[in-house]
Amino acid sequence: MTTIVLTHGAFHGGWCFAPLIDELERQGITCLTPELPLTDLDHDVAAVHAV
């Protein structure tokens, strides 16, 4: 099984990947979309590492 992590940029959230996630999951790919706090880089990196 393949798992990918999708990370959003400023002014977005994991929701912005919904159409892509639907297609990838139809193909059997698990998608993780951590919500980044967007307070500073260290907190964003920690959120991704927590996945």
Backbone torsions as a table, in degrees:
resi	resn	phi	psi	omega
1	MET	NA	139.7	179.2
2	THR	-102.9	136.8	175.4
3	THR	-126.3	134.6	175.7
4	ILE	-125.4	153.3	177.4
5	VAL	-112.3	124.6	178.1
6	LEU	-108.5	125.1	-180.0
7	THR	-116.0	134.5	-177.2
8	HIS	-88.5	168.1	176.5
9	GLY	-103.7	-168.8	-179.6
10	ALA	-61.3	147.0	176.8
11	PHE	67.1	16.1	177.6
12	HIS	-133.6	175.1	175.2
13	GLY	-144.2	-177.5	178.6
14	GLY	-58.4	-25.0	179.4
15	TRP	-57.7	-27.5	-176.1
16	CYS	-66.9	-15.1	-179.9
17	PHE	-95.3	5.0	-173.0
18	ALA	-50.3	-50.9	-179.9
19	PRO	-62.1	-39.3	178.9
20	LEU	-66.1	-44.4	179.8
21	ILE	-60.6	-43.1	178.4
22	ASP	-55.3	-47.5	-178.7
23	GLU	-67.0	-44.4	-179.4
24	LEU	-64.1	-40.4	-179.8
25	GLU	-68.1	-31.7	174.1
26	ARG	-62.2	-27.2	179.5
27	GLN	-91.1	4.8	177.5
28	GLY	86.7	15.5	-179.4
29	ILE	-98.9	128.1	177.1
30	THR	-83.6	134.7	-179.0
31	CYS	-118.8	134.3	174.9
32	LEU	-116.2	134.2	-178.2
33	THR	-132.5	80.8	-179.0
34	PRO	-64.8	141.0	174.9
35	GLU	-81.6	120.9	179.7
36	LEU	-86.2	140.0	-179.2
37	PRO	-70.6	-23.6	179.5
38	LEU	57.2	29.8	177.0
39	THR	-92.5	-39.7	172.7
40	ASP	-164.6	167.1	-174.5
41	LEU	-59.9	-41.0	-178.4
42	ASP	-60.1	-41.8	179.1
43	HIS	-68.7	-37.6	177.4
44	ASP	-64.2	-44.7	178.9
45	VAL	-62.2	-41.9	179.3
46	ALA	-62.0	-39.2	179.2
47	ALA	-64.1	-40.0	178.8
48	VAL	-70.4	-41.8	179.2
49	HIS	-64.3	-28.5	-179.3
50	ALA	-68.7	-18.3	178.9
51	VAL	-73.9	NA	NA
